[in-house]
């Protein structure tokens, strides 16, 4: 399980670096700061799943603030969201070193 969590963390980290690189290249080309929101990236890859997620969130019976939080998340830069998720998956798959040390008997 740890391997899977670390692997997903690695893939999200690669995606974050790739997204930041694309945003950097676009920013230099446009001579202005360009940050691609995660909602735009999600729509690019699978627009049906985004509308499905919004519909499930609306039908779930959660307070309206959950929908506002979801829209706020969709407005955040894609590289930052991927980086935060990568950190969370890495934390979940982290293994503490033994307390006695590496060479303890």
C-alpha positions, 0 to 999 in steps of 0.5 A: 500500500505504501508503494502505491501511495508513494507512486501516486505522489510521484505522479502528482509531483511530475504533473505539478512540475509539468503544469508549472513549466507550461505556465512558466512558458506561457507567462514568458510568451505572453509577458504576463503571469498565466496560471492555469486553473484546475477546472480548466485542466479537468475540463480539457481531460474529461468534461463529463466527469466534471459535470458529474462531480458537480451534479453529485455534489449538488445532490449529496445534501451537503451545505451550500458552502461545500459547493462554494468550496468546490468552485473555489478549488476549481479556480486554484492553479493546477500545479498548486493543487497537484503539489498539495495532493502529492504532499498528502499522498506522500505523507500517507505513504511515509514510513518512520525510521526506527526509533533506535536508529539504523544500526541498532540490534 
